[in-house]
Amino acid sequence: MTTKDQPKIAFAYSEELSQYQLSPEHPLRPIRLKHMHELMKATGLMNLANIASVQPRLATRDEIESAHDLDYVSNVSAVSNGSVLPDSSKYGLGTPDNPIWKGMYDNTALCVGTTLTASELVMSGRANIAFAPAGGVHHHAMRRYASGFGVFNDAVIAMNTMIKSGLRIAYVDIDCHHGDGVQAGYYDSDQVLTISIHESGQWLFPGTGHVQEIGENNGLGYSVNIPLAPYTQDTEWHAAFDELITPLIKTFKPDVLFTQLGIDTHFQDPLTHMSLTTQGFNLAVKKLAKLGSEIGKWVAVGGGGYDFSAVARSWTMALATMADFNLPQQVPASFDSLKGLTKFGDQAPPQNESHYLNEIRQFNSKTIEEVRALVFPKFRI
């Protein structure tokens, strides 16, 4: 592939996105993005001609209110500036998952702004691909309340602008947790096909994302959930992806591919129970890149990921895949932001015991069969 043929890639990021803290004990630590960016720079990715680093903007109040009720947004703004509201828990604020911190409105508006910046560049044709790693982690945020570390749902806000432009979107969420806030945003819409492949809600927050949640009214059949068993490894995960996600997107024929690239599916993640490697994650990115190339417009955001090593390596690998750039096997010696990183790829996680492996395969096979039975007829697949 020549330089002329390579996709134009926008990377929406600012150091400010890594410089705040939700609470001292909170598992979501924005500093993870700084480690990621340092690794990207060490590999030479940020010097490539086909990658443009773009400073994100703040989302406006009107943009945020396209996905959230006015009183909720007003309350986030008030507590962010130090006001004490006795009913803040009604809005999901002040909980262990969603603590209140000074500046939370502006911090979150900038996260949303990275996703909007990425979306605008792709919609305008100035980029074929745009990656906003600070986005995506707010995929649990609901219209009237915060949830699961999410305050303002950047994916819904950005896709609302695309819908206003008459575009149809395929949203694919590969985070370990069900993308319930995005699903809720489009549960009755046929403009967005939402697909979430995740650890089953039987075992993991938010307890939703079951196969039977397929949308309603005009959106019936346009919400697709692929719950998988804990300790699912690369091969089993990709079997579900290949059998379900690829044919659904090809049949839906969207104008834009929008992907949430959470890496809390990694076997070392402290909050989840899936067992993907960085190689398994990046294989998913390669498959999404192929779909994005066929569609012509691809917006990617970050998401969950609470192991610093997995986040830094996986999102660096993802950007390299987008740029068609071959990373070395070894992490550059000049990278010293995190200690102990030697290779981008993982050794395989411990193998599941044979009896448990059978249970995993049976659970996942049942999921695949149920999705095919419930959703595929809608698309005449």
Buried (B, 14 or more C-beta within 10 A) or exposed (E): EEEEEBBBBBBBBBEBBBEBBBEEEBBBBBBBBBBBBBBBBBBEBBEBEBBBEBEBBBBBEEBBBBBBBEEBBBBBBBBBEEEEBEEBEBBBBBBEBBBBBEEBBBBBBBBBBBBBBBBBBBBEEEBBBBBBBBBBBBBBBBEEBBBBBBBBBBBBBBBBBBBEEEBBBBBBBBBBBBBBBBBBBBBBBBBBBBBBBBBBBEEBBBEBBBBEBBBEEEBBBBBBBBBBBBBBBBEBBBBBBEBBBBBBBBEBEBBBBBBBBBBBBBBBBEBBBBBBBBBBBBBBBEBBBEBBEEBBBBBBBBBBBBBBBBBBBBBBBBBBBBBBBEBEEEBBEEBEBBEEBEEBBBEEBEEBEEEEBEBBBEBBBEBBEBBBEBBBEBBEE
